[in-house]
């Protein structure tokens, strides 16, 4: 999922700030103690993101270490909707390409209008994805 997200974004802006850590399946347990009011705030923040307190803390650590988005449930759902919209646009482009290949001289005004509309839709979807991921990084990096 992370690779797909990076591929959609302006990759240069992510690469300049990203830290690459080796991939490992070996996990280590880290324990820490916090006050009851701090834990209450963590529970509220985690619940707002639709994740557990433990996952919220791990996401915070990973975001700070790698400077990559750590998506919560709502963000993954929004990204899925955006991906579905881009897939639909891709299908439309394929249909247009097939029609143009079949009738290369047909409907030039229609072709231009449809292409412009698709261009706007793709730009808006990419902008929404960038905003989602930028907000995600800002949340974790405070």
Secondary structure, DSSP 4 states (H G I P E B T S, - for coil): -HHHHHHHS-HHHHHHH-------S----------HHHHHHHHHHHHHHTS-HHHHHHHHHHHHHH------HHHHHHHHHHHHHHHHHHHHHHHHHHHHHHSTTS-HHHHHHHHHHHHHHHHHHHHHHHHHHHHHHHHHH-
